[in-house]
Amino acid sequence: MTNQTGDPGPEGLSEWRRVGYHDFDGPDELDATLAAALVDSEGSWDESPLYDAVETEPAERFLASVNDDDASVIFSVADRTVRVSADGTVEVRSMGSES
């Protein structure tokens, strides 16, 4: 799935690829979902551990607490930007990606 969305900033419109889904009511932590989604989308993960790059617990608490599908958080992980929406959608794009 590719989603064209306008984000503020110089990059303008960017392509987001859906790479996973997080169940906020399920047993898995958000960092485990993100790590699995990044490995699945990239084929391997040669970067430092995800917990060194991103603090997911506050984001997970926030997203689980909102009842708004428009809420999301964005992380920079290595050379990728990762967006997690309150509905559980996990998307990724390369930094500096333009369309």
C-alpha positions as CSV (number, residue, x, y, z in Angstrom):
1,M,0.0,0.0,0.0
2,T,1.3,3.4,-0.9
3,N,-0.2,6.5,0.5
4,Q,0.4,10.0,-0.8
5,T,0.3,12.4,2.1
6,G,1.4,16.0,2.6
7,D,3.6,16.5,5.6
8,P,4.9,19.9,6.6
9,G,8.5,20.6,5.7
10,P,10.6,20.9,2.6
11,E,10.1,17.4,1.4
12,G,6.5,18.1,0.4
13,L,4.5,15.0,-0.7
14,S,6.1,11.7,0.3
15,E,5.3,8.1,-0.3
16,W,4.5,6.0,2.8
17,R,4.6,2.3,2.5
18,R,2.5,0.3,4.9
19,V,4.7,-2.3,6.5
20,G,2.8,-3.5,9.5
21,Y,0.1,-3.2,12.0
22,H,0.2,-2.8,15.8
23,D,-2.6,-4.1,18.1
24,F,-2.5,-1.7,21.0
25,D,-4.8,-4.1,22.9
26,G,-2.5,-7.1,22.1
27,P,0.4,-8.6,24.1
28,D,3.2,-7.2,21.9
29,E,5.0,-4.0,22.7
30,L,5.2,-1.3,20.0
31,D,9.0,-1.7,19.8
32,A,8.7,-5.4,18.9
33,T,6.1,-4.5,16.2
34,L,8.4,-1.8,14.8
35,A,11.4,-4.1,14.8
36,A,9.6,-6.8,13.0
37,A,8.1,-4.4,10.5
38,L,11.4,-2.9,9.7
39,V,13.1,-6.3,9.2
40,D,10.2,-7.5,7.0
41,S,10.2,-4.3,4.9
42,E,14.0,-4.1,4.6
43,G,14.9,-7.8,4.5
44,S,17.4,-7.4,7.4
45,W,18.3,-5.0,10.2
46,D,22.0,-4.1,10.5
47,E,21.5,-1.0,12.6
48,S,21.9,-0.6,16.3
49,P,19.1,-2.0,18.4
50,L,15.8,-0.1,18.0
51,Y,15.6,0.8,21.7
52,D,18.9,2.8,21.1
53,A,17.2,4.9,18.4
54,V,13.6,5.3,19.6
55,E,11.8,5.6,23.0
56,T,8.5,3.9,22.1
57,E,6.8,3.6,25.5
58,P,5.5,7.2,25.6
59,A,4.3,7.0,22.0
60,E,2.6,3.7,22.7
61,R,0.8,5.1,25.8
62,F,-0.3,8.2,23.8
63,L,-1.6,6.3,20.8
64,A,-3.4,3.8,22.9
65,S,-5.1,6.6,24.8
66,V,-6.5,8.5,21.9
67,N,-9.8,7.7,20.1
68,D,-8.8,9.6,17.0
69,D,-7.7,7.7,13.9
70,D,-5.9,10.9,12.7
71,A,-3.4,10.8,15.6
72,S,0.1,9.5,14.8
73,V,3.7,9.6,15.9
74,I,6.7,9.8,13.7
75,F,10.2,8.4,14.4
76,S,13.5,8.6,12.6
77,V,15.2,5.2,12.6
78,A,18.5,5.0,10.7
79,D,17.8,6.3,7.2
80,R,14.0,5.8,7.5
81,T,11.1,7.7,8.8
82,V,8.5,5.5,10.6
83,R,4.9,6.6,11.2
84,V,2.6,4.8,13.6
85,S,-1.1,5.8,13.6
86,A,-3.6,5.4,16.5
87,D,-5.4,2.8,14.4
88,G,-2.3,0.6,14.5
89,T,-1.0,1.3,11.0
90,V,2.8,1.2,10.7
91,E,4.3,3.0,7.7
92,V,7.8,3.7,6.5
93,R,9.6,5.9,4.0
94,S,13.2,6.7,3.3
95,M,14.4,10.0,4.6
96,G,14.5,12.7,2.0
97,S,12.0,10.7,-0.2
98,E,10.1,12.9,-2.6
99,S,7.4,12.2,-5.1
